[in-house]
C-alpha cells in the first residue's frame, strides 16, 4: 500500500507549502484598494443641547 509510505506525500506537502508561502503573500500584499480612506479630522463636532418642548 503506497499510502503508508510518507516519503512522496511529505515532499508534496512541503513543496506545496513553499509555493503557498512564496507566491500567494506577495499577490495579497500587492493588492491596492480603489478608494483609499481619507483621514477624518480629530475635532469633535460641536453639539448643542436639545430643547425638549414637553418639559
PDBQT receptor file of N, H, CA, C and O in Angstrom, charges set to zero:
ATOM      1  N   UNK A   1       0.840  -1.178   0.000  1.00  0.00    +0.000 N 
ATOM      2  CA  UNK A   1       0.000   0.000   0.000  1.00  0.00    +0.000 C 
ATOM      3  C   UNK A   1       0.884   1.240   0.000  1.00  0.00    +0.000 C 
ATOM      4  O   UNK A   1       1.536   1.509   1.009  1.00  0.00    +0.000 OA
ATOM      5  N   UNK A   2       0.933   1.998  -1.075  1.00  0.00    +0.000 N 
ATOM      6  H   UNK A   2       0.403   1.779  -1.895  1.00  0.00    +0.000 HD
ATOM      7  CA  UNK A   2       1.838   3.152  -1.149  1.00  0.00    +0.000 C 
ATOM      8  C   UNK A   2       1.422   4.315  -0.254  1.00  0.00    +0.000 C 
ATOM      9  O   UNK A   2       2.236   5.200   0.011  1.00  0.00    +0.000 OA
ATOM     10  N   UNK A   3       0.174   4.337   0.221  1.00  0.00    +0.000 N 
ATOM     11  H   UNK A   3      -0.487   3.619   0.006  1.00  0.00    +0.000 HD
ATOM     12  CA  UNK A   3      -0.245   5.448   1.065  1.00  0.00    +0.000 C 
ATOM     13  C   UNK A   3       0.480   5.441   2.411  1.00  0.00    +0.000 C 
ATOM     14  O   UNK A   3       0.563   6.474   3.074  1.00  0.00    +0.000 OA
ATOM     15  N   UNK A   4       1.000   4.293   2.813  1.00  0.00    +0.000 N 
ATOM     16  H   UNK A   4       0.932   3.453   2.274  1.00  0.00    +0.000 HD
ATOM     17  CA  UNK A   4       1.682   4.215   4.091  1.00  0.00    +0.000 C 
ATOM     18  C   UNK A   4       3.120   4.719   4.024  1.00  0.00    +0.000 C 
ATOM     19  O   UNK A   4       3.750   4.933   5.060  1.00  0.00    +0.000 OA
ATOM     20  N   UNK A   5       3.638   4.910   2.831  1.00  0.00    +0.000 N 
ATOM     21  H   UNK A   5       3.127   4.736   1.989  1.00  0.00    +0.000 HD
ATOM     22  CA  UNK A   5       4.988   5.419   2.665  1.00  0.00    +0.000 C 
ATOM     23  C   UNK A   5       4.932   6.950   2.698  1.00  0.00    +0.000 C 
ATOM     24  O   UNK A   5       4.405   7.550   1.761  1.00  0.00    +0.000 OA
ATOM     25  N   UNK A   6       5.456   7.603   3.743  1.00  0.00    +0.000 N 
ATOM     26  H   UNK A   6       5.884   7.115   4.504  1.00  0.00    +0.000 HD
ATOM     27  CA  UNK A   6       5.298   9.054   3.861  1.00  0.00    +0.000 C 
ATOM     28  C   UNK A   6       6.249   9.873   2.996  1.00  0.00    +0.000 C 
ATOM     29  O   UNK A   6       6.114  11.095   2.927  1.00  0.00    +0.000 OA
ATOM     30  N   UNK A   7       7.195   9.236   2.346  1.00  0.00    +0.000 N 
ATOM     31  H   UNK A   7       7.305   8.244   2.402  1.00  0.00    +0.000 HD
ATOM     32  CA  UNK A   7       8.225   9.995   1.636  1.00  0.00    +0.000 C 
ATOM     33  C   UNK A   7       7.655  10.867   0.517  1.00  0.00    +0.000 C 
ATOM     34  O   UNK A   7       7.921  12.069   0.536  1.00  0.00    +0.000 OA
ATOM     35  N   UNK A   8       6.897  10.360  -0.450  1.00  0.00    +0.000 N 
ATOM     36  H   UNK A   8       6.681   9.384  -0.464  1.00  0.00    +0.000 HD
ATOM     37  CA  UNK A   8       6.434  11.283  -1.502  1.00  0.00    +0.000 C 
ATOM     38  C   UNK A   8       5.385  12.273  -1.003  1.00  0.00    +0.000 C 
ATOM     39  O   UNK A   8       5.334  13.406  -1.480  1.00  0.00    +0.000 OA
ATOM     40  N   UNK A   9       4.551  11.865  -0.054  1.00  0.00    +0.000 N 
ATOM     41  H   UNK A   9       4.592  10.944   0.334  1.00  0.00    +0.000 HD
ATOM     42  CA  UNK A   9       3.500  12.759   0.419  1.00  0.00    +0.000 C 
ATOM     43  C   UNK A   9       4.075  13.897   1.258  1.00  0.00    +0.000 C 
ATOM     44  O   UNK A   9       3.576  15.022   1.213  1.00  0.00    +0.000 OA
ATOM     45  N   UNK A  10       5.111  13.607   2.011  1.00  0.00    +0.000 N 
ATOM     46  H   UNK A  10       5.516  12.694   2.048  1.00  0.00    +0.000 HD
ATOM     47  CA  UNK A  10       5.739  14.669   2.785  1.00  0.00    +0.000 C 
ATOM     48  C   UNK A  10       6.420  15.674   1.859  1.00  0.00    +0.000 C 
ATOM     49  O   UNK A  10       6.360  16.880   2.099  1.00  0.00    +0.000 OA
ATOM     50  N   UNK A  11       7.064  15.184   0.811  1.00  0.00    +0.000 N 
ATOM     51  H   UNK A  11       7.113  14.205   0.617  1.00  0.00    +0.000 HD
ATOM     52  CA  UNK A  11       7.707  16.092  -0.147  1.00  0.00    +0.000 C 
ATOM     53  C   UNK A  11       6.662  16.953  -0.856  1.00  0.00    +0.000 C 
ATOM     54  O   UNK A  11       6.889  18.142  -1.082  1.00  0.00    +0.000 OA
ATOM     55  N   UNK A  12       5.530  16.365  -1.204  1.00  0.00    +0.000 N 
ATOM     56  H   UNK A  12       5.346  15.399  -1.020  1.00  0.00    +0.000 HD
ATOM     57  CA  UNK A  12       4.461  17.131  -1.847  1.00  0.00    +0.000 C 
ATOM     58  C   UNK A  12       3.916  18.177  -0.880  1.00  0.00    +0.000 C 
ATOM     59  O   UNK A  12       3.653  19.313  -1.275  1.00  0.00    +0.000 OA
ATOM     60  N   UNK A  13       3.749  17.798   0.376  1.00  0.00    +0.000 N 
ATOM     61  H   UNK A  13       3.963  16.875   0.697  1.00  0.00    +0.000 HD
ATOM     62  CA  UNK A  13       3.263  18.745   1.379  1.00  0.00    +0.000 C 
ATOM     63  C   UNK A  13       4.228  19.920   1.542  1.00  0.00    +0.000 C 
ATOM     64  O   UNK A  13       3.801  21.075   1.546  1.00  0.00    +0.000 OA
ATOM     65  N   UNK A  14       5.497  19.639   1.672  1.00  0.00    +0.000 N 
ATOM     66  H   UNK A  14       5.843  18.701   1.669  1.00  0.00    +0.000 HD
ATOM     67  CA  UNK A  14       6.493  20.702   1.869  1.00  0.00    +0.000 C 
ATOM     68  C   UNK A  14       6.564  21.589   0.624  1.00  0.00    +0.000 C 
ATOM     69  O   UNK A  14       6.624  22.813   0.743  1.00  0.00    +0.000 OA
ATOM     70  N   UNK A  15       6.557  20.992  -0.550  1.00  0.00    +0.000 N 
ATOM     71  H   UNK A  15       6.508  19.998  -0.647  1.00  0.00    +0.000 HD
ATOM     72  CA  UNK A  15       6.633  21.772  -1.779  1.00  0.00    +0.000 C 
ATOM     73  C   UNK A  15       5.400  22.660  -1.953  1.00  0.00    +0.000 C 
ATOM     74  O   UNK A  15       5.514  23.819  -2.351  1.00  0.00    +0.000 OA
ATOM     75  N   UNK A  16       4.232  22.114  -1.654  1.00  0.00    +0.000 N 
ATOM     76  H   UNK A  16       4.139  21.172  -1.331  1.00  0.00    +0.000 HD
ATOM     77  CA  UNK A  16       3.019  22.921  -1.806  1.00  0.00    +0.000 C 
ATOM     78  C   UNK A  16       3.012  24.090  -0.818  1.00  0.00    +0.000 C 
ATOM     79  O   UNK A  16       2.576  25.186  -1.169  1.00  0.00    +0.000 OA
ATOM     80  N   UNK A  17       3.492  23.870   0.419  1.00  0.00    +0.000 N 
ATOM     81  H   UNK A  17       3.846  22.980   0.704  1.00  0.00    +0.000 HD
ATOM     82  CA  UNK A  17       3.550  24.972   1.381  1.00  0.00    +0.000 C 
ATOM     83  C   UNK A  17       4.582  26.013   0.966  1.00  0.00    +0.000 C 
ATOM     84  O   UNK A  17       4.376  27.209   1.174  1.00  0.00    +0.000 OA
ATOM     85  N   UNK A  18       5.683  25.571   0.386  1.00  0.00    +0.000 N 
ATOM     86  H   UNK A  18       5.850  24.599   0.217  1.00  0.00    +0.000 HD
ATOM     87  CA  UNK A  18       6.660  26.544  -0.114  1.00  0.00    +0.000 C 
ATOM     88  C   UNK A  18       6.058  27.389  -1.228  1.00  0.00    +0.000 C 
ATOM     89  O   UNK A  18       6.300  28.594  -1.296  1.00  0.00    +0.000 OA
ATOM     90  N   UNK A  19       5.279  26.766  -2.096  1.00  0.00    +0.000 N 
ATOM     91  H   UNK A  19       5.083  25.788  -2.040  1.00  0.00    +0.000 HD
ATOM     92  CA  UNK A  19       4.624  27.523  -3.160  1.00  0.00    +0.000 C 
ATOM     93  C   UNK A  19       3.627  28.504  -2.560  1.00  0.00    +0.000 C 
ATOM     94  O   UNK A  19       3.588  29.670  -2.954  1.00  0.00    +0.000 OA
ATOM     95  N   UNK A  20       2.819  28.039  -1.606  1.00  0.00    +0.000 N 
ATOM     96  H   UNK A  20       2.851  27.092  -1.286  1.00  0.00    +0.000 HD
ATOM     97  CA  UNK A  20       1.845  28.931  -0.987  1.00  0.00    +0.000 C 
ATOM     98  C   UNK A  20       2.513  30.109  -0.289  1.00  0.00    +0.000 C 
ATOM     99  O   UNK A  20       2.033  31.239  -0.377  1.00  0.00    +0.000 OA
ATOM    100  N   UNK A  21       3.616  29.851   0.402  1.00  0.00    +0.000 N 
ATOM    101  H   UNK A  21       4.006  28.933   0.473  1.00  0.00    +0.000 HD
ATOM    102  CA  UNK A  21       4.260  30.907   1.174  1.00  0.00    +0.000 C 
ATOM    103  C   UNK A  21       5.109  31.857   0.327  1.00  0.00    +0.000 C 
ATOM    104  O   UNK A  21       5.441  32.950   0.786  1.00  0.00    +0.000 OA
ATOM    105  N   UNK A  22       5.463  31.466  -0.888  1.00  0.00    +0.000 N 
ATOM    106  H   UNK A  22       5.194  30.578  -1.261  1.00  0.00    +0.000 HD
ATOM    107  CA  UNK A  22       6.276  32.347  -1.725  1.00  0.00    +0.000 C 
ATOM    108  C   UNK A  22       5.479  33.031  -2.826  1.00  0.00    +0.000 C 
ATOM    109  O   UNK A  22       5.885  34.092  -3.300  1.00  0.00    +0.000 OA
ATOM    110  N   UNK A  23       4.367  32.462  -3.242  1.00  0.00    +0.000 N 
ATOM    111  H   UNK A  23       4.037  31.600  -2.857  1.00  0.00    +0.000 HD
ATOM    112  CA  UNK A  23       3.606  33.036  -4.353  1.00  0.00    +0.000 C 
ATOM    113  C   UNK A  23       2.419  33.848  -3.864  1.00  0.00    +0.000 C 
ATOM    114  O   UNK A  23       2.192  34.953  -4.358  1.00  0.00    +0.000 OA
ATOM    115  N   UNK A  24       1.671  33.343  -2.927  1.00  0.00    +0.000 N 
ATOM    116  H   UNK A  24       1.855  32.446  -2.526  1.00  0.00    +0.000 HD
ATOM    117  CA  UNK A  24       0.403  33.974  -2.550  1.00  0.00    +0.000 C 
ATOM    118  C   UNK A  24       0.584  35.252  -1.715  1.00  0.00    +0.000 C 
ATOM    119  O   UNK A  24      -0.084  36.239  -2.023  1.00  0.00    +0.000 OA
ATOM    120  N   UNK A  25       1.438  35.305  -0.681  1.00  0.00    +0.000 N 
ATOM    121  H   UNK A  25       1.981  34.503  -0.430  1.00  0.00    +0.000 HD
ATOM    122  CA  UNK A  25       1.535  36.556   0.107  1.00  0.00    +0.000 C 
ATOM    123  C   UNK A  25       1.918  37.795  -0.699  1.00  0.00    +0.000 C 
ATOM    124  O   UNK A  25       1.333  38.851  -0.459  1.00  0.00    +0.000 OA
ATOM    125  N   UNK A  26       2.860  37.735  -1.636  1.00  0.00    +0.000 N 
ATOM    126  H   UNK A  26       3.336  36.877  -1.831  1.00  0.00    +0.000 HD
ATOM    127  CA  UNK A  26       3.131  38.962  -2.409  1.00  0.00    +0.000 C 
ATOM    128  C   UNK A  26       1.931  39.408  -3.233  1.00  0.00    +0.000 C 
ATOM    129  O   UNK A  26       1.712  40.607  -3.403  1.00  0.00    +0.000 OA
ATOM    130  N   UNK A  27       1.151  38.462  -3.745  1.00  0.00    +0.000 N 
ATOM    131  H   UNK A  27       1.329  37.488  -3.607  1.00  0.00    +0.000 HD
ATOM    132  CA  UNK A  27      -0.034  38.845  -4.514  1.00  0.00    +0.000 C 
ATOM    133  C   UNK A  27      -1.051  39.532  -3.620  1.00  0.00    +0.000 C 
ATOM    134  O   UNK A  27      -1.684  40.505  -4.030  1.00  0.00    +0.000 OA
ATOM    135  N   UNK A  28      -1.210  39.033  -2.404  1.00  0.00    +0.000 N 
ATOM    136  H   UNK A  28      -0.695  38.243  -2.071  1.00  0.00    +0.000 HD
ATOM    137  CA  UNK A  28      -2.177  39.634  -1.487  1.00  0.00    +0.000 C 
ATOM    138  C   UNK A  28      -1.676  41.003  -1.022  1.00  0.00    +0.000 C 
ATOM    139  O   UNK A  28      -2.458  41.949  -0.932  1.00  0.00    +0.000 OA
ATOM    140  N   UNK A  29      -0.386  41.112  -0.728  1.00  0.00    +0.000 N 
ATOM    141  H   UNK A  29       0.249  40.343  -0.801  1.00  0.00    +0.000 HD
ATOM    142  CA  UNK A  29       0.141  42.385  -0.242  1.00  0.00    +0.000 C 
ATOM    143  C   UNK A  29       0.218  43.436  -1.340  1.00  0.00    +0.000 C 
ATOM    144  O   UNK A  29       0.256  44.629  -1.038  1.00  0.00    +0.000 OA
ATOM    145  N   UNK A  30       0.243  43.028  -2.601  1.00  0.00    +0.000 N 
ATOM    146  H   UNK A  30       0.212  42.059  -2.846  1.00  0.00    +0.000 HD
ATOM    147  CA  UNK A  30       0.300  43.990  -3.704  1.00  0.00    +0.000 C 
ATOM    148  C   UNK A  30      -1.069  44.526  -4.066  1.00  0.00    +0.000 C 
ATOM    149  O   UNK A  30      -1.178  45.428  -4.897  1.00  0.00    +0.000 OA
ATOM    150  N   UNK A  31      -2.109  43.994  -3.463  1.00  0.00    +0.000 N 
ATOM    151  H   UNK A  31      -2.020  43.262  -2.788  1.00  0.00    +0.000 HD
ATOM    152  CA  UNK A  31      -3.460  44.452  -3.770  1.00  0.00    +0.000 C 
ATOM    153  C   UNK A  31      -3.654  45.880  -3.289  1.00  0.00    +0.000 C 
ATOM    154  O   UNK A  31      -3.308  46.221  -2.158  1.00  0.00    +0.000 OA
ATOM    155  N   UNK A  32      -4.204  46.699  -4.151  1.00  0.00    +0.000 N 
ATOM    156  H   UNK A  32      -4.485  46.422  -5.070  1.00  0.00    +0.000 HD
ATOM    157  CA  UNK A  32      -4.480  48.080  -3.768  1.00  0.00    +0.000 C 
ATOM    158  C   UNK A  32      -5.984  48.318  -3.822  1.00  0.00    +0.000 C 
ATOM    159  O   UNK A  32      -6.682  47.803  -4.696  1.00  0.00    +0.000 OA
ATOM    160  N   UNK A  33      -6.455  49.094  -2.889  1.00  0.00    +0.000 N 
ATOM    161  H   UNK A  33      -5.888  49.512  -2.180  1.00  0.00    +0.000 HD
ATOM    162  CA  UNK A  33      -7.866  49.395  -2.833  1.00  0.00    +0.000 C 
ATOM    163  C   UNK A  33      -8.153  50.579  -3.757  1.00  0.00    +0.000 C 
ATOM    164  O   UNK A  33      -7.368  51.527  -3.788  1.00  0.00    +0.000 OA
ATOM    165  N   UNK A  34      -9.241  50.552  -4.498  1.00  0.00    +0.000 N 
ATOM    166  H   UNK A  34      -9.879  49.782  -4.473  1.00  0.00    +0.000 HD
ATOM    167  CA  UNK A  34      -9.518  51.659  -5.423  1.00  0.00    +0.000 C 
ATOM    168  C   UNK A  34      -9.855  52.964  -4.704  1.00  0.00    +0.000 C 
ATOM    169  O   UNK A  34      -9.550  54.041  -5.216  1.00  0.00    +0.000 OA
ATOM    170  N   UNK A  35     -10.466  52.889  -3.554  1.00  0.00    +0.000 N 
ATOM    171  H   UNK A  35     -10.714  52.014  -3.138  1.00  0.00    +0.000 HD
ATOM    172  CA  UNK A  35     -10.819  54.091  -2.811  1.00  0.00    +0.000 C 
ATOM    173  C   UNK A  35     -10.063  54.102  -1.495  1.00  0.00    +0.000 C 
ATOM    174  O   UNK A  35     -10.432  53.416  -0.542  1.00  0.00    +0.000 OA
ATOM    175  N   UNK A  36      -9.009  54.884  -1.460  1.00  0.00    +0.000 N 
ATOM    176  H   UNK A  36      -8.709  55.441  -2.235  1.00  0.00    +0.000 HD
ATOM    177  CA  UNK A  36      -8.233  54.966  -0.234  1.00  0.00    +0.000 C 
ATOM    178  C   UNK A  36      -9.019  55.780   0.797  1.00  0.00    +0.000 C 
ATOM    179  O   UNK A  36      -9.619  56.796   0.446  1.00  0.00    +0.000 OA
ATOM    180  N   UNK A  37      -9.024  55.356   2.041  1.00  0.00    +0.000 N 
ATOM    181  H   UNK A  37      -8.537  54.531   2.326  1.00  0.00    +0.000 HD
ATOM    182  CA  UNK A  37      -9.772  56.120   3.047  1.00  0.00    +0.000 C 
ATOM    183  C   UNK A  37      -9.105  57.465   3.324  1.00  0.00    +0.000 C 
ATOM    184  O   UNK A  37      -7.880  57.572   3.378  1.00  0.00    +0.000 OA
ATOM    185  N   UNK A  38      -9.931  58.473   3.495  1.00  0.00    +0.000 N 
ATOM    186  H   UNK A  38     -10.926  58.386   3.452  1.00  0.00    +0.000 HD
ATOM    187  CA  UNK A  38      -9.399  59.796   3.812  1.00  0.00    +0.000 C 
ATOM    188  C   UNK A  38      -9.402  59.978   5.324  1.00  0.00    +0.000 C 
ATOM    189  O   UNK A  38     -10.357  59.577   5.990  1.00  0.00    +0.000 OA
ATOM    190  N   UNK A  39      -8.372  60.565   5.865  1.00  0.00    +0.000 N 
ATOM    191  H   UNK A  39      -7.596  60.892   5.325  1.00  0.00    +0.000 HD
ATOM    192  CA  UNK A  39      -8.336  60.742   7.331  1.00  0.00    +0.000 C 
ATOM    193  C   UNK A  39      -9.388  61.753   7.779  1.00  0.00    +0.000 C 
ATOM    194  O   UNK A  39      -9.587  62.792   7.148  1.00  0.00    +0.000 OA
ATOM    195  N   UNK A  40     -10.037  61.431   8.853  1.00  0.00    +0.000 N 
ATOM    196  H   UNK A  40      -9.876  60.587   9.365  1.00  0.00    +0.000 HD
ATOM    197  CA  UNK A  40     -11.037  62.322   9.417  1.00  0.00    +0.000 C 
ATOM    198  C   UNK A  40     -10.353  63.300  10.370  1.00  0.00    +0.000 C 
ATOM    199  O   UNK A  40      -9.284  63.017  10.911  1.00  0.00    +0.000 OA
ATOM    200  N   UNK A  41     -10.984  64.444  10.563  1.00  0.00    +0.000 N 
ATOM    201  H   UNK A  41     -11.853  64.674  10.124  1.00  0.00    +0.000 HD
ATOM    202  CA  UNK A  41     -10.410  65.414  11.488  1.00  0.00    +0.000 C 
ATOM    203  C   UNK A  41     -10.604  64.902  12.919  1.00  0.00    +0.000 C 
ATOM    204  O   UNK A  41     -11.553  64.174  13.213  1.00  0.00    +0.000 OA
ATOM    205  N   UNK A  42      -9.693  65.297  13.787  1.00  0.00    +0.000 N 
ATOM    206  H   UNK A  42      -8.922  65.888  13.548  1.00  0.00    +0.000 HD
ATOM    207  CA  UNK A  42      -9.762  64.834  15.167  1.00  0.00    +0.000 C 
ATOM    208  C   UNK A  42     -10.682  65.704  16.007  1.00  0.00    +0.000 C 
ATOM    209  O   UNK A  42     -10.953  65.373  17.161  1.00  0.00    +0.000 OA
ATOM    210  N   UNK A  43     -11.168  66.810  15.454  1.00  0.00    +0.000 N 
ATOM    211  H   UNK A  43     -10.947  67.079  14.517  1.00  0.00    +0.000 HD
ATOM    212  CA  UNK A  43     -12.064  67.681  16.212  1.00  0.00    +0.000 C 
ATOM    213  C   UNK A  43     -13.440  67.038  16.303  1.00  0.00    +0.000 C 
ATOM    214  O   UNK A  43     -13.957  66.490  15.329  1.00  0.00    +0.000 OA
ATOM    215  N   UNK A  44     -14.013  67.118  17.484  1.00  0.00    +0.000 N 
ATOM    216  H   UNK A  44     -13.593  67.563  18.275  1.00  0.00    +0.000 HD
ATOM    217  CA  UNK A  44     -15.363  66.607  17.650  1.00  0.00    +0.000 C 
ATOM    218  C   UNK A  44     -16.351  67.666  17.182  1.00  0.00    +0.000 C 
ATOM    219  O   UNK A  44     -16.138  68.857  17.410  1.00  0.00    +0.000 OA
ATOM    220  N   UNK A  45     -17.419  67.245  16.536  1.00  0.00    +0.000 N 
ATOM    221  H   UNK A  45     -17.591  66.278  16.351  1.00  0.00    +0.000 HD
ATOM    222  CA  UNK A  45     -18.391  68.254  16.103  1.00  0.00    +0.000 C 
ATOM    223  C   UNK A  45     -19.080  68.895  17.308  1.00  0.00    +0.000 C 
ATOM    224  O   UNK A  45     -19.367  68.235  18.306  1.00  0.00    +0.000 OA
ATOM    225  N   UNK A  46     -19.335  70.192  17.189  1.00  0.00    +0.000 N 
ATOM    226  H   UNK A  46     -19.102  70.729  16.378  1.00  0.00    +0.000 HD
ATOM    227  CA  UNK A  46     -19.962  70.920  18.294  1.00  0.00    +0.000 C 
ATOM    228  C   UNK A  46     -21.444  70.550  18.335  1.00  0.00    +0.000 C 
ATOM    229  O   UNK A  46     -22.170  70.730  17.358  1.00  0.00    +0.000 OA
ATOM    230  N   UNK A  47     -21.868  70.041  19.461  1.00  0.00    +0.000 N 
ATOM    231  H   UNK A  47     -21.278  69.895  20.255  1.00  0.00    +0.000 HD
ATOM    232  CA  UNK A  47     -23.272  69.663  19.620  1.00  0.00    +0.000 C 
ATOM    233  C   UNK A  47     -23.959  70.662  20.530  1.00  0.00    +0.000 C 
ATOM    234  O   UNK A  47     -23.376  71.188  21.478  1.00  0.00    +0.000 OA
ATOM    235  N   UNK A  48     -25.208  70.902  20.210  1.00  0.00    +0.000 N 
ATOM    236  H   UNK A  48     -25.682  70.475  19.440  1.00  0.00    +0.000 HD
ATOM    237  CA  UNK A  48     -25.991  71.825  21.024  1.00  0.00    +0.000 C 
ATOM    238  C   UNK A  48     -27.019  71.023  21.803  1.00  0.00    +0.000 C 
ATOM    239  O   UNK A  48     -27.471  69.974  21.344  1.00  0.00    +0.000 OA
ATOM    240  N   UNK A  49     -27.398  71.526  23.010  1.00  0.00    +0.000 N 
ATOM    241  H   UNK A  49     -27.031  72.378  23.383  1.00  0.00    +0.000 HD
ATOM    242  CA  UNK A  49     -28.399  70.777  23.780  1.00  0.00    +0.000 C 
ATOM    243  C   UNK A  49     -29.747  70.810  23.068  1.00  0.00    +0.000 C 
ATOM    244  O   UNK A  49     -30.083  71.769  22.373  1.00  0.00    +0.000 OA
ATOM    245  N   UNK A  50     -30.490  69.761  23.257  1.00  0.00    +0.000 N 
ATOM    246  H   UNK A  50     -30.217  68.982  23.822  1.00  0.00    +0.000 HD
ATOM    247  CA  UNK A  50     -31.775  69.633  22.608  1.00  0.00    +0.000 C 
ATOM    248  C   UNK A  50     -32.851  70.116  23.577  1.00  0.00    +0.000 C 
ATOM    249  O   UNK A  50     -32.990  69.594  24.684  1.00  0.00    +0.000 OA
ATOM    250  N   UNK A  51     -33.591  71.101  23.150  1.00  0.00    +0.000 N 
ATOM    251  H   UNK A  51     -33.478  71.525  22.252  1.00  0.00    +0.000 HD
ATOM    252  CA  UNK A  51     -34.663  71.637  23.993  1.00  0.00    +0.000 C 
ATOM    253  C   UNK A  51     -35.902  70.765  23.838  1.00  0.00    +0.000 C 
ATOM    254  O   UNK A  51     -36.482  70.668  22.757  1.00  0.00    +0.000 OA
ATOM    255  N   UNK A  52     -36.292  70.138  24.932  1.00  0.00    +0.000 N 
ATOM    256  H   UNK A  52     -35.821  70.217  25.811  1.00  0.00    +0.000 HD
ATOM    257  CA  UNK A  52     -37.469  69.281  24.896  1.00  0.00    +0.000 C 
ATOM    258  C   UNK A  52     -38.720  70.147  25.142  1.00  0.00    +0.000 C 
ATOM    259  O   UNK A  52     -38.862  70.722  26.221  1.00  0.00    +0.000 OA
ATOM    260  N   UNK A  53     -39.600  70.242  24.184  1.00  0.00    +0.000 N 
ATOM    261  H   UNK A  53     -39.485  69.774  23.307  1.00  0.00    +0.000 HD
ATOM    262  CA  UNK A  53     -40.739  71.140  24.353  1.00  0.00    +0.000 C 
ATOM    263  C   UNK A  53     -41.755  70.644  25.376  1.00  0.00    +0.000 C 
ATOM    264  O   UNK A  53     -42.575  71.439  25.835  1.00  0.00    +0.000 OA
ATOM    265  N   UNK A  54     -41.739  69.398  25.744  1.00  0.00    +0.000 N 
ATOM    266  H   UNK A  54     -41.073  68.752  25.371  1.00  0.00    +0.000 HD
ATOM    267  CA  UNK A  54     -42.766  68.902  26.664  1.00  0.00    +0.000 C 
ATOM    268  C   UNK A  54     -42.295  68.890  28.109  1.00  0.00    +0.000 C 
ATOM    269  O   UNK A  54     -43.010  68.372  28.967  1.00  0.00    +0.000 OA
ATOM    270  N   UNK A  55     -41.151  69.423  28.410  1.00  0.00    +0.000 N 
ATOM    271  H   UNK A  55     -40.570  69.844  27.714  1.00  0.00    +0.000 HD
ATOM    272  CA  UNK A  55     -40.722  69.516  29.817  1.00  0.00    +0.000 C 
ATOM    273  C   UNK A  55     -40.941  70.888  30.343  1.00  0.00    +0.000 C 
ATOM    274  O   UNK A  55     -40.641  71.159  31.506  1.00  0.00    +0.000 OA
TER     275      UNK A  55
